[in-house]
Amino acid sequence: MSAKEKKSKNVVPVQAEEDTYINREISWLAFNQRVLLEAADTSVPLLERLKFLMIYQSNLAEFYRVRIGILTHRALLTPDKGDPLTGLLPAAQIEEVLRVTREQQTLMESIWKSIRSDLRMNNVEVLDFKKISKVDELMSKKLFGDIRSMLQPQMISADQSLPFLWDGEANIIAFLGRGTEQRLCIIPLNRVPAYQSFEIDGCQKIVPTAQLVRHFLPLLLKKENILQSAIVEVTRNADVFISSVEESANEDLRKKVSGMLTKRKREMPVRVRIIGKLTDPCRALLLRKLRVPENRVFTQSVPFDLSFRSAIGGPASFRYSERRPQRDLGLKKGEYFRYIEKNDLLMSFPFQSMMSFVDLIYEAADDPEVLSIKITLYRMSASSKIAAALAYAADRGKDVLCLLELRARFDEQNNIDYSEMLEDAGCRVVYGLPEYKVHSKLCVITRLRNGVPERITQVGTGNYNEVTGEQYTDLSLITAREDVGLDAETAFAALTEGEIPPEVHHLWLAPLSFKPRVLEFLDQEIAKGERGRVAMKVNAVNNLDVMKKLIECSQAGVKVELFVRGICCLRPGVPGLTENISVISVVGRWLEHSRIYSFGEGEEQRLFIGSGDLLGRNLERRVEAFMEAVTPDTKAQLNVILDALRSDREKGWIMHSDGTYTREEGGEGTSSQEALYRYFSAQRVTLDKPEETVTANPAEETH
């Protein structure tokens, strides 16, 4: 088959500007490669490089569970329905993903080899059992003896079914034989620690348990003839949803989500990873038992589990310099209401601490004038201080309404547990809508002052989660504007009744008003022609209607700046289409997560923050909330963020018209994240005057 014939078979024709768009999955893989390249950057501290390698592998595992899971179902159910942007059919998308993943694996192996070598030069050795010293062998044998009793080998004949291999868990699989009889031995490793370590002559030795057990199999299986062995991990499809909207409305939703989780654990494999060489017959036997095709199997030398990073000591230079979130905003508990009554408050995480928001909840709990607290919850930390504050408020007699979305992917069980805890504490708990996930970060506190209700409203870009609040860049905007508070109350009233929030005047609320408002504001900039300005900081862009409008902006001469961390399906710089559009992706110490929408400039500029990206799901299938920054200080602070991103030549990747990304050389000292840490950690407010705002571009400062 010719290349032209092959293309026509795998592609459904789309519109004329098809070359301006990039397939979503390929764009995401390009983002994950930027994460991987941070692990290759020798200017990044050594253990932070190892962390980026961990993140790359974790990201890829989730990508296979979700995105390849979805495409696998589509290839079965709607094989002839192509990607609306590029026309690629589901099977062709999977094929391309597998190709790109294999290319990236070669890079990953090279980076792992470099990191391992650098660790060894710094007296940290990850043991290689292919070339191990006698002393290390003896010490490792002792470690094996310590865990031997926890290992539970399972024997099966060659014609028996393989025991179930759980998603993401490593197993040793050994092929045994005597004469014509062949058997398999499966040793799950979920009961043993992922690694062990010891020290000899000042050198720390890291011993990955999977490699340790594989090496000492002859001691575990003394009576067996071991032909060969490998470490095997299965990645399973996680594309499992609550199938019946009618049932979920009538049954206990918690039980239904629990059932979904059980089903997810047993879904079919979408990927198999192997460490160790297997002969073709043994490999074929294993894949037949797992029911996966050869092209879904990846053989690698990089350990599946790199969590031993946390056990490595070493000098301070191994890690980033300490950057603690600023706990002191200048306000004490008991002063937040008085400040917010007169001034909007913008907080920027992780440069400032989320504990200030926790303080606000406790202040509300202790304020005799507070009647209620209403909040949407999507992902919370394992020991949530925010949940504790809400429970305390309920105990203090406040009406606490928690709209808790049980279907936050991979956090479902955590949310089920919290729903029970919050109910036990006296909170009212309601769940998301059957057909729409509630992804908004919205909170409204209602007080009765002199017989008149007053409201304080908070809109955020990230979850109410203190752990990710120190790992992700996010924003939280708080106001006492009554018009905003009334809109928030309207949203909660609808959600409590199981309805989609209606269009309101002062908040953007998806799914009804987010997309129309974005398109409306883009049209306003198009009307200005070359005077038009658009800047959007989001995590992902793939919605066709929005991208078409951005093309119109560019064709009208509007300058469009897109700061997109991950997926960006729109190519910039395409003559006649997107030549006035630029795309920058910042990948650095913290995960870029905040969303900022800016339209116009100068006195005409309108700035919004909120919870949604420019993906179809955020625009059309989720409940999202956005608030406008209207005060001079909050607008100035958002512009400081955008200016820092524009100036980032150290961690900012520039996207080109062919879809590739490059980073300028010699950009040291321009990191937007470092600049914003310096800026926001220095911000203080007082009860007497608004927040002080630095007007200089912090990216121009030196480290």
N, C-alpha and C positions, 0 to 999 in steps of 0.2 A: 504494500500500500504506500503510495506517495505521501510526502509530508502534507501536500495540499489536500489530498483525500482524507488523511488522518485528521487534519484540522476541521474539515467540514463535518466529519462524523462526531467529533467531540464538542462542537460549538453550535449553539443556536444563534442565528443572526440577531444582532441588536442594533441600536440606533447608530447614526453616522459618527457621533463623537465617541464611539466605543474605545478608541485608543487613548482616550483621556482618563479612562477608569482602570482600576486595578482590582483584581479579585480579592475579596475580604480575607480569605485564608492566607493567601500569599503575602498580603500586606502585614498580617499579624506575625507571620514567620520572620518577616524583615525586622519587625520590632524586637522579637526575641533574639535575633542575631545581634542587634545593637546591645542588648543585655549581655550576651555572650562576649562581645568585644570589650565590654568593661572588664571582664575577667582576663582579657589579654593585655590590658593597658598597664604597663609597668609603673606608671605614675600613681596608680591606685595601690594602697597598702596591700601586702601579700594576703592576709586573711580576708580582706574585703574582696579581693579577686576570687578567692575560693568561695565566698558567699555568693558572688554573682554567678559562678558556675552552678552552685546549688539552686539559685533562683531560675536559671535557664532550664535546668532539668525539671524542676517543679512546674514551671510554666508550661513546658512541653507536654508533661503528663496530663495536666488539666486540659490542654488544647485537644489532645487525642480523646480524652474521656468525653468532652463536650462537643467540639466542632466535628471531629471525625465520626463521633457517635451519630451526630445529626446527619452528616453526609452519607453515612452507611445506611441509615433508614431511608433517606431520600433516594439513594441509588436503587433500593428495593421497591419503594412505593411510587416514586415519580421519576423514573430514570431518564425521561426525555424532557424534563423541565430544567432549563438552563439557568445559570446565575444571571439575574437581571442586568448586571453591569457589564459582564464580559461574555456572556453566553455559554460559558463552560458548563458542561453537564456534570452531575454529581460524581460519576465514576472518574471523569477526567480531572476534576478538582482533587480527588483523593490521590490519583496517580501523580499529580504535580506536587502535592504536599509531601508524599513519600520521597520523591526525587529531591526536593529542597532539603528535607530533613536529613537525608543521607549526606548531602553536601555539607550541611552544618555539622554533622557528626564528625566528619574528618577534621574540621576546625576545632571542635570540642576536644577531640583526642589530643591534638597538638597543644592546645592550651593546658589541658590537664598534665601533660608531660612536662611543660614548662613550669607550672605551679609546683608540681611534685619535686622537680629539680631544685627550684628556689627554696622550698621547704628543707630539703636535704642539706643545702648549703648553710642553712640557719639552724642546724642540729635538730630538725624534726623530720623523721623518716616514716613514710607510709610503707609498711613492709610489702615487699614483692616476694612471694613464696617461690617464684621460679629461680631466684638467686638469693637465697637466704643464708646468713652465716650460722655456724654451729651454735653460738651463744643465743642468737635470736630464735633459732629453732627450739632450743631447750626451754627458753622463757615462754615461747608461744605454746609449746606442748603443755606446760603447766596451766596456761590460760584456758586451753581446750579442756583440760581435766576439770576446771572449775565450772564449766557450763555443760559438760557431757550429759549429766543427768537430766538436763532440761530439753534435750533433743529427743524427738519422737519419730524415728524412721517408720515409714509406711511402705510395705512391700506389695507390689502388684505384678501379675503376669503380663506378658506382652499383649495379650488379647483382652485384658481388663480395662475398664474405664479409669482415667486418671482421677485421683481425688481432687476435690474442688480447690483451685488455687485462688486465694483472695486477691482482690485488686490492690496493687501497689505493695505487696509483701513478697520478699525474696524467699526463694526455696532452693535447696540443693537437690538436683535430680541426677541420680547415678544409674548407669546402665550396667547390669550385672549379668554374668553368663557362666554356665558350666556345661560343656558339651553342646547339645542342640537347644538346651533350655535358656531362655532369656527373660530376665525380669527387670523391673524398674524399682528404684527406691526413691521415695520423695521425703525430704526432710524440711518441714516448714521452719522458718527462723523467727516467727513472730513472738516466740516466748523468750528469746534471748536478746541481750543488748546489741545494738547495731555495731558497736566497736568496743575495744579494750585498749589499754596502753600500759607501757612500762618505760623505765628509763635506765639507760646503761651509759656510763662514762659521760654524763652530761647531755646525751642525745635522747630525745623523746621518741619512742617508737609507737606508732599508731597501728593497731591491728584490726582491720575490718573483719567482723565476725564471719561474714559469708565466706570470705577467702580462707579464714582460719579453719572453718568446718570442712570446707572442700579439701583443704590440704591434708587434714588428719582423718579423712574418711576411712582409711585402712584400720585405724584404731577403733573406730565406731562400728565398722562392718567387718570384723576380724575373720569371719568364716566365709565371707563372700569374695568372689572373683570380680573385682571392679574393672570394667572395660574402659569406661570414661565417665566424666561427670561435668556438670556445668551449673552455674548459678542462673536461675530463671525467675523473671518477674513478669506478671501479666498486668496489662492496663485494660480495664473493662469499660464498656460503653456506659456513660452516665446520663444518656438522653432518655430519661424516664420522667414522665409527668403524671399528674393526677388526671386521669382520662375523662372522668365524667363530671361536668360542671354541676349537673342536677344533683348527683349524689353528694358532691362536696358541700352543697348548700344545705343538705338535710342531715348529713351524718356528722359525727364528731371529726372535725378537720384534723385535729392532732393525730387521731388514729389512722386517718387516711394517709397523711404524710409519713407516718411511721411505716405503714405498709409499703409506700413508695420507696423508702430507704432500704427496706429488706429486699425488694425486687431489684433495685439498682445494684446491690452487691453481687447479684448473680447474673447480671447481663453478660452478653458474649464479649470475648476479647476483641479489642480493636488494635492492639499492639502487643508484641512480646519482645522483651529484652533479654539477652543472653550474655553472660561473661564466661568464656571458655570455649574451646574448639570442640565441635562434635563432628563425627564422620557423617557423610550424607545419609546413610541408612538410619542412624540414630536420630539425626535431626528430623528426617522425614517422619519417623515414628512419633516423635514428640509433637510435631506440628499437626499430625493427623489426630492425635488424642486431644489437642487443644482446639482443634477445628479452626485454625488460622492459616491463611495462605502465606507462602514464602515471602512475598513482598511486604508483609506486615512484621517481619522479624528483623531485629537490629542486634548485631553482635558488637559489643563494646568492651573496652578495658577500663573505662572510668567507673569507679564504684557507684552503684545505684544510690547509696546513702552516703552523703558527705557531712553528716551531722557531727562527725568527729572534730570539725572545726572548732566547736565550743570547748573542746578539751585541750586545745593547743594554747600554751602560754606565750612565751616569747616577749620581745621588747615592745614598747609602746608604738614603735614604727610599723608594727604588723597591722595596726588598726587605724581607723580614722581618728583624728583628734576629737576629743569629747565635745559634743554639742547638745547640751541639755536644753529642753524646752524652758522658756522663761516663765517661771511660776508667778512672778509679781507683775501684774498689770498696773499697779498703783491703787487698786481697789481691794478692800477687805470685804469679807462676808458681812452683809448688812448695808453695804454701800452701792451694790450693783443697781438696785432699783432706782435709787436717787440719781445715779449718773445717767442711766438709760432713759429716765423720764425726760431729760433735756438733750441727750446726745445719742446718736446711733453708735454702736460699737462693732468694729470689725476685728475678729481674731484670726490669726494665720497660724496653722499647725504645720509642721512640728516645731516651728520657731517659738511659738508661745504654747503654753500648756492647756490641754483640754480640761484640766482640773478647775479652771476659772468657770467653765460652763457648769461643772458639778457644783461649785460654790453657789452659782445662781439658783440651781434647783434646791439646794439646802436652804438658801435664803427664802425662797418661795415657801418651802415647807414650814418654816418658823414664823412667817409673816401672818399675823392674824387676819389681815385684809384679803389674803389670797383665797380664792374659792376653788380654783381648779388648775390642773396642769394636763395638757393634752400633748401627746408626742407620738411620732411614727418611729418604729424601731425596725431595723433591717439586719444589721450584724452587730453583735455586742461581744466584748471580750469575755474570756472564760470566767473571770472574777470581776464582773462589771461594777464599777463604782457608780455609774449612772443608774443602773438598775437598783443598787442599794439606796441611792438618794430618792428615787421614785417610791420605793417601798417605805422609806422613812416618811415621805410626804403623806402617803396614804395612812400610815400609822398616826400621823399628826392631824388626821381628820380632813385632809384635802381630797377632793374628787380627782383621782388620777386616772386618766384614760390612756392606755397604751395600745396603739394600733400596731400589732406585731406581725410582720410578714414571715410566715412559717416557711415560705418557699425560696428563701435566700440560698442559692445553690451551695451545697457542701456545708452550710451552717444550719441545716434544718433541725438536727437533733438538739443543737445548742439552743435554738429558739423555742423548741418544744419544752425543754427544761425550764427556760426562763418564763414561758407563758404560765407554767404551773406555779413557779416561785412568786411571780408578781400577783397572780390571783390569790394565792395563800396570804400575801401581804395586804390584801384589801384593794388592789388596783382593779379597775375594769379593763379586761383584755378583749379586744376584738381582732379579727384577722383580715388579711388582704381580700381584695375582690376576687371572685372565681376566675375571671378572664383577664385580670390585670394585676401584675405585681405592684405593690406599693413600695416604691423605691425612694420616695421623697425623704428629705431630712428636715422635718417641720415640727416646731414646738410652739405652743401658745400658752401663756400663763395669764389667767384672768383674776383681777382683783376688784373688790367692791370698795370704792373710796367715796365717802360722803354720799352713799346711796347710788353712785354712778359706776357702772362697770368700766374698767380700763384694762388694756391688754398689752402684754409684752410678747413680741413674736420673734422667733429665731428661725432662720433658714440656713442650711449648711450645704456644703458640696460633698461631705464625707460622712461616714457612719458615726454614731454615738459610741465610739469604741476607743478607750484610752490607749490600747496597745497600738493599733494602727494610727492613732493620733500622734504617735512618736515616730512613725515610719513613712507616712504619706503626707504630701503637701495638700492641705485642705483649708477651706475658709468657712467662717461662721459669722453671719451678719445678724445683729440683734437690734430691734427698734421698738419704740413705744408708739409709733404712728398708729392711730386708731383705725384708719382705713385699711391698713395692712392686716391688723388684728382681726377685723371683721371678716376679711377675705379668708384668713386662716380658719376662723370659726366655721365659716360656710363650708370649707373643704372637709373639716372634721365631721360636721353634721351629715354631709353626704356619705362619707366613708363609713360612719357608724351605722347608717341605714343600708349599707351594701351597695351604694350607688357611686358612679363616677363623679368626681368634683366638677361642678359647673364652671363655665367661664366667669371670671371675676375681673375686677378693674385693676387691682394693684399688685396681684401676684400672677405669674404665669403658672398654670396648672396643666400638666399633661394628663391625659392624652388630648384634651379638647383645645387648649389654647397655646401650648408651647410651640408646636410647629407653625401654626398660623402667625403667631407673633414674630417668630424669627424671620419668616418669609416677608412679613409686612415691613419689618425694619430694614431688611435687605433691599426691598423695593424703594424705600425712602432714600437709601444711599445711592441706588442706581439713578434716581431722579437728579441727584447732585452731579452726576458725571464724574469728571476727574477730581472734583472736590470731595467725593465720597470716600469714607474710610471705614473699614471693618477689621476688627481683630477678635479672634475667638481662641480661647485656650480650653481644649477639651481632651478627652482620652481617646476618642475615636470619631471618625467621619465616614459614613457609608450610605447615608440616605440619598436616594436618587433625586428627589425633588429639591432638597437643599443644595446638592451639588450642582444641579442645573441652574439654580438661582445664583450660585456663586460664579458660575461661568458667565451668566448675564452681567453680574457685577464687573467681572474682569473686562468683558467686551465693552462695557460702558466707561471704562477707564478708572473704576473704583479700585483703590489699593486695598487688597485683602491679605491679611496676615493670619495664617493658621498655625497655632502652636498645638501640635497633636502628638501626645506621647506614643500612642500605639497605632491602631489601624487608621490609615488614611487612604481611601480608595480613589482620591482625586489627584491626578498628576498636575503639578504646577508648571508654569513656563511653557505650555504648549502654544505655539504661535496661533493667533487668531481666536484662541479659546480661553487659556488660563495664564496668559503671559503677565498679568498683573497680580497673580496669586503667588505667595511664598508659603512654604511649609517648613517648620522647624520642629524637631523632636528632641526634647531634653531627657536624657537618661543619666541619672547620677545617684548620689548617695541615698536620696529619698525617692519614693515612687511618686511621680507627678500625678495628682489626682483632682486638683481643683478645677472648677469650670468657671470661666469668665467670658461674658459676651459683651463686646464693645462696639457701638455704632456711632459714627461721627467723631468729631474732634473739637477741642476747645469748649466753648460754652454750649455747643450743640451736642456734646458727647452724652450718650446714654450707656450706663454700665449695669449689668445684671450678673448675679451669681446664682448657682443652683445645682441640682443633683444629677442632671441629665446630659448625656453626650448627643452627638448628631448621628445616632444609630436609629434604625427603624424601630427597635424595641423601646428606646427611650422616648421617641417622638410620638409613637402611636400605640404602644402596648403596655405602658407602665404609667403609674401615677408619679409625677415629678413635680417639684415646686421650685420656683425662682423668685428672687426679690431684687428690686432695683436699688442700687446704692445712690442716694440722692444728696447726702451731705458732702461738703467740700473735703473733709478729712477722709471719709471712706472712699470717695472717688479718687483722691490723690494716692491713697495706699494701693488701690487696684492698678492704677497707672504705674506705680513703682514696680509692681510685679511684671506688668507687660514690658516695661522698659528693660528690666533685668533680663527677661527672656530674649529680647531683641539683641542684647549685647553679649549673649553667652556664646563664646567661641571655644570654650573648654569642654562643655558637656552637651552642646547643642549640635544636632545632626541636621544638615540641610538636605532636603529632598530635591532631586532633579527631575527633569521632564520624562526621563526613562524609568522613573520609579526607584532609582537607587539613592542611597544616602551617603554623604561624606561629611567629615568633620574637619574644620580648618586647622592647620598646624599652627603651633605657637600661640594657642589661646589661653595659656596658663594665667590664672588670676582673674578670669572673667566668669567663673562659675556663677550662674544665677542663684543657685541654692545657697552658696556661701554668702553671696551678697545680701540675699533676703534674710538669711539668719542674722547677719549683723544688723540689718535694718529693723526687723520686727522684734528682736530680743532687746533692743534699746527703747522700744515704744513704752510710754507710761501715760496714764490718764489721771486726772484729778477730778474731784467733785466740782471744782470752781471753773474749769475751762475744758474745751474739747481736747481730744487726743492730739498730741503734737505730731506733726508730720514732716519727715525729712523730704525736701523737694529735690535734692541732688540725686543723680542716678547712682545707686549703691554699687552697680557693676563697675563704675569707674574707680572705686577704691581698690587698694591693694590688699593682699592677704596680710 
